[in-house]
Amino acid sequence: ITTHAESENSGTPDFIPPVATSIDLQWVLTEWIASDPQADIFSGSSREVMRVDFPGTIHGMQDMAFNPTVSSGDPDYGMLYLCLGDAGVTLGGTPGNTQVFNSILGNIIRIAPLGSNSNNGKYGIPLDNPYATAQGDTVREIWTRGFRNPHRISWDLEGDNKMLIGDIGERNLEEVNIGIPGADYGWNKREGTFLFDYQTRDFVYLLPGNDSTYNYTYPVAQYDHDEGFAIVGGFVYRGAAISDLYGKYVFGDIVRGRIFYVDSDSLIMGQQAGISELTL
């Protein structure tokens, strides 16, 4: 399975932004079937699974993965997770295209590639998705929501097998999140554990006194822009070659080129884990 971008109006989109805006490109999810997966030259077939209109050239379709911690018979087996950024709409003038249930932007979606109960009939919507039975124009594919740019995802292969999400921030915070179905991570109202106001975008603010009423989910680790500018999520090391790294979630910063780590066991909902730098 691959994703790629095409020019606007290249095909009929399955999803369009709910707030009217110009479309800059389309992101396409494609499934490939190889006649011989071990062959040096591809021979086989392909089919388009999903096409999404994006009102921006940034924060598009990002990482995608199958949960490697489950086996046949588990409800999560064969389900594809796909990260979609917000296309830059918050600062691009149409913030209403994210942090709403009728937009696919700024979410991690979960689909069954071999199913057919989606609106376009080309894939399935798992019945245990948080919004699988929602009515109206809710995007039933949403698994978890409220991201600016969920760039990379991975799972800890041991322990509690948690999903870890690296979400790239805007003004001041870079986030490590634990993936929770149905959770709202707050963008474009929150950045990290701070309030974000896109109308005064140069600052972040302390959370309001009634913050708990919004039911946002916050990062389990974060760093500010004194340290880096764009997190790239990594993996929890469970190998045998480097004992000092065992159990560490290793990730980096795209802009600064720095490598960080944090103990996977210290990544706990409702807490902030300490981050260390890995020098090479």
C-alpha positions as CSV (number, residue, x, y, z in Angstrom):
1,I,0.0,0.0,0.0
2,T,1.4,3.4,-0.9
3,T,0.3,7.1,-0.9
4,H,1.1,9.8,-3.3
5,A,0.0,13.3,-4.3
6,E,-1.6,14.4,-7.6
7,S,-2.7,17.7,-9.0
8,E,-6.1,19.1,-8.0
9,N,-9.0,17.7,-10.0
10,S,-7.0,14.7,-11.1
11,G,-9.9,12.4,-10.0
12,T,-13.1,12.3,-8.0
13,P,-12.4,12.9,-4.3
14,D,-13.9,10.7,-1.6
15,F,-13.4,13.5,1.0
16,I,-13.5,17.2,0.5
17,P,-13.0,19.9,3.2
18,P,-16.3,20.9,4.8
19,V,-15.4,24.6,4.7
20,A,-15.2,26.0,1.2
21,T,-11.6,26.6,0.1
22,S,-9.3,26.2,-2.9
23,I,-7.8,22.8,-3.4
24,D,-4.1,22.5,-4.0
25,L,-3.7,18.8,-4.6
26,Q,-5.2,15.4,-4.0
27,W,-3.6,12.6,-1.8
28,V,-4.3,9.1,-3.1
29,L,-4.1,5.8,-1.2
30,T,-3.3,2.8,-3.5
31,E,-3.2,-0.9,-3.0
32,W,-0.8,-3.0,-5.0
33,I,-0.9,-6.8,-5.6
34,A,2.3,-8.3,-6.8
35,S,2.3,-11.5,-8.9
36,D,5.6,-12.3,-7.3
37,P,6.5,-10.2,-4.2
38,Q,10.2,-11.4,-4.4
39,A,10.7,-10.4,-8.0
40,D,13.1,-7.5,-8.8
41,I,10.7,-5.9,-11.2
42,F,7.0,-5.4,-10.2
43,S,4.4,-7.2,-12.1
44,G,0.8,-7.3,-10.9
45,S,-2.2,-5.0,-10.4
46,S,-3.2,-1.9,-8.4
47,R,-6.3,-0.2,-7.4
48,E,-7.2,3.2,-5.9
49,V,-8.6,2.9,-2.3
50,M,-9.1,6.5,-1.3
51,R,-8.7,10.0,-2.7
52,V,-8.7,13.1,-0.5
53,D,-8.8,16.8,-1.5
54,F,-6.2,18.8,0.4
55,P,-6.4,22.6,0.6
56,G,-2.7,22.9,1.1
57,T,0.6,21.3,0.0
58,I,1.8,20.6,3.6
59,H,0.7,18.1,6.3
60,G,-0.7,15.6,3.9
61,M,-1.0,11.8,4.2
62,Q,1.8,10.8,6.4
63,D,2.7,7.5,8.1
64,M,0.6,4.3,7.6
65,A,1.0,1.0,9.3
66,F,-0.6,-2.2,10.4
67,N,-0.4,-3.0,14.1
68,P,2.5,-5.4,14.4
69,T,1.6,-6.6,17.9
70,V,-1.6,-8.5,17.0
71,S,-2.1,-11.9,15.3
72,S,-4.9,-13.5,13.2
73,G,-8.2,-13.5,15.1
74,D,-7.6,-10.2,16.9
75,P,-10.0,-7.5,15.9
76,D,-7.1,-5.2,15.0
77,Y,-5.5,-7.7,12.7
78,G,-5.3,-6.4,9.1
79,M,-6.6,-2.9,10.0
80,L,-4.6,-0.1,8.3
81,Y,-3.8,3.0,10.3
82,L,-3.3,6.2,8.2
83,C,-2.1,9.5,9.5
84,L,-3.5,12.7,7.9
85,G,-2.3,16.1,8.7
86,D,-4.3,19.3,8.7
87,A,-3.0,20.6,5.4
88,G,-2.1,23.8,7.1
89,V,-5.7,25.0,7.2
90,T,-5.6,26.5,10.7
91,L,-3.1,29.2,9.7
92,G,-4.2,29.1,6.1
93,G,-7.5,30.8,6.8
94,T,-10.0,27.9,7.1
95,P,-9.5,26.5,10.7
96,G,-13.0,25.1,10.5
97,N,-11.7,22.3,8.3
98,T,-10.1,20.6,11.4
99,Q,-11.3,19.8,14.9
100,V,-14.6,18.8,13.4
101,F,-16.2,15.4,12.9
102,N,-17.1,16.0,9.3
103,S,-13.5,16.5,8.1
104,I,-10.9,13.8,7.6
105,L,-8.1,16.3,8.1
106,G,-6.0,16.3,11.3
107,N,-6.9,12.7,12.2
108,I,-5.6,9.2,12.3
109,I,-8.0,6.9,10.5
110,R,-8.4,3.1,10.7
111,I,-9.8,1.1,7.8
112,A,-10.1,-2.5,6.6
113,P,-8.5,-2.6,3.1
114,L,-10.3,-5.9,2.3
115,G,-13.7,-4.6,3.3
116,S,-16.4,-2.7,1.3
117,N,-18.7,-0.9,3.7
118,S,-17.1,2.6,3.1
119,N,-19.0,5.2,1.1
120,N,-17.0,4.5,-2.0
121,G,-17.2,0.7,-1.5
122,K,-13.4,0.3,-1.9
123,Y,-12.5,-0.5,1.7
124,G,-14.1,-1.3,5.0
125,I,-14.9,0.7,8.1
126,P,-14.2,-1.5,11.2
127,L,-17.3,-1.9,13.3
128,D,-15.2,-1.2,16.4
129,N,-14.1,2.2,15.2
130,P,-15.2,4.9,17.7
131,Y,-17.5,6.5,15.2
132,A,-18.4,3.5,13.0
133,T,-22.1,3.8,13.7
134,A,-22.3,7.6,13.7
135,Q,-25.0,9.3,11.7
136,G,-24.9,12.2,9.3
137,D,-21.7,13.4,7.8
138,T,-19.3,12.2,10.6
139,V,-16.2,10.6,9.1
140,R,-16.6,7.1,10.3
141,E,-13.0,6.2,9.5
142,I,-11.7,8.4,12.3
143,W,-9.8,6.4,15.0
144,T,-8.4,9.3,16.9
145,R,-8.4,13.0,16.2
146,G,-7.1,16.5,16.9
147,F,-3.6,16.5,15.3
148,R,-1.7,19.1,13.4
149,N,0.7,16.7,11.6
150,P,0.8,13.2,13.0
151,H,4.0,12.4,11.2
152,R,4.9,9.0,12.4
153,I,3.4,6.1,14.4
154,S,4.8,2.9,15.9
155,W,3.9,0.3,18.5
156,D,5.9,-0.9,21.5
157,L,6.4,-4.6,20.7
158,E,6.5,-5.5,24.4
159,G,4.8,-4.4,27.6
160,D,1.5,-2.8,27.0
161,N,2.0,-2.6,23.2
162,K,1.0,1.0,23.2
163,M,0.8,3.1,20.0
164,L,3.2,6.1,20.0
165,I,2.4,9.1,17.8
166,G,4.9,11.9,16.9
167,D,2.8,15.1,16.2
168,I,4.6,18.1,14.8
169,G,3.7,21.4,16.5
170,E,3.2,24.9,15.2
171,R,4.3,27.6,17.7
172,N,6.3,26.0,20.5
173,L,5.7,22.4,21.3
174,E,6.6,19.0,19.8
175,E,4.6,16.0,21.1
176,V,4.8,12.3,21.8
177,N,1.3,10.9,22.3
178,I,-0.2,7.6,23.2
179,G,-2.8,6.6,20.6
180,I,-6.2,6.1,22.3
181,P,-9.3,5.4,20.2
182,G,-11.8,8.2,20.2
183,A,-9.5,10.6,22.0
184,D,-9.2,14.3,21.0
185,Y,-5.6,15.7,21.2
186,G,-6.7,19.2,20.9
187,W,-5.4,20.8,17.8
188,N,-6.2,23.6,16.8
189,K,-7.3,24.6,20.3
190,R,-4.3,23.1,22.1
191,E,-0.6,22.6,21.4
192,G,1.1,20.2,23.8
193,T,-0.1,21.0,27.3
194,F,-0.8,24.6,26.4
195,L,-3.7,26.6,24.9
196,F,-3.2,27.7,21.3
197,D,-5.1,30.6,19.7
198,Y,-4.7,30.8,16.0
199,Q,-5.7,34.4,16.0
200,T,-2.7,35.3,18.2
201,R,-0.4,32.6,16.8
202,D,2.9,34.0,18.1
203,F,2.3,32.6,21.6
204,V,0.9,29.7,23.5
205,Y,-0.9,30.2,26.8
206,L,-1.5,28.4,30.1
207,L,-4.5,26.1,30.1
208,P,-7.8,27.7,31.3
209,G,-9.2,26.9,34.7
210,N,-12.1,24.9,33.2
211,D,-9.8,22.9,30.9
212,S,-11.1,19.5,32.1
213,T,-14.5,20.2,30.7
214,Y,-13.0,20.0,27.1
215,N,-11.8,16.4,27.6
216,Y,-8.7,16.9,25.6
217,T,-5.9,14.2,25.7
218,Y,-2.4,15.6,26.3
219,P,1.1,14.3,25.3
220,V,3.0,11.9,27.5
221,A,6.3,13.7,26.6
222,Q,7.0,17.0,24.8
223,Y,9.8,19.4,24.1
224,D,9.8,23.1,23.1
225,H,11.3,25.0,20.2
226,D,14.5,25.8,22.2
227,E,15.4,22.2,21.6
228,G,14.0,21.5,18.1
229,F,11.3,22.4,15.6
230,A,9.7,19.2,14.2
231,I,9.5,15.8,15.9
232,V,10.0,12.7,13.8
233,G,8.5,9.8,15.8
234,G,10.6,6.6,16.1
235,F,10.5,3.2,17.7
236,V,10.8,1.5,21.1
237,Y,14.1,-0.5,20.9
238,R,13.6,-4.1,21.9
239,G,16.7,-5.5,20.4
240,A,19.6,-7.3,22.1
241,A,22.6,-5.6,20.5
242,I,22.5,-2.3,22.6
243,S,21.5,-3.1,26.1
244,D,21.5,0.6,27.3
245,L,18.8,1.4,24.8
246,Y,16.5,-1.5,25.6
247,G,13.0,-0.2,26.3
248,K,13.8,3.3,25.2
249,Y,11.6,5.1,22.7
250,V,14.1,6.6,20.3
251,F,13.0,9.6,18.1
252,G,14.5,12.7,16.6
253,D,14.0,16.3,15.4
254,I,13.9,16.8,11.6
255,V,15.1,20.4,11.7
256,R,17.9,20.2,14.3
257,G,19.0,16.7,13.5
258,R,19.1,15.7,17.2
259,I,18.2,12.3,18.5
260,F,16.3,11.8,21.7
261,Y,15.0,9.0,23.9
262,V,12.6,8.4,26.7
263,D,11.9,5.2,28.7
264,S,8.8,3.6,27.2
265,D,7.6,2.5,30.7
266,S,7.6,6.2,31.8
267,L,5.2,7.1,29.0
268,I,2.0,7.2,31.1
269,M,-1.3,9.0,30.4
270,G,-1.7,12.1,32.5
271,Q,2.0,12.5,33.1
272,Q,5.0,14.1,31.4
273,A,8.1,11.9,30.9
274,G,11.6,13.3,30.9
275,I,13.4,13.3,27.6
276,S,17.2,12.7,27.2
277,E,19.4,13.3,24.2
278,L,21.3,10.4,22.5
279,T,24.7,11.5,21.3
280,L,26.3,9.6,18.5
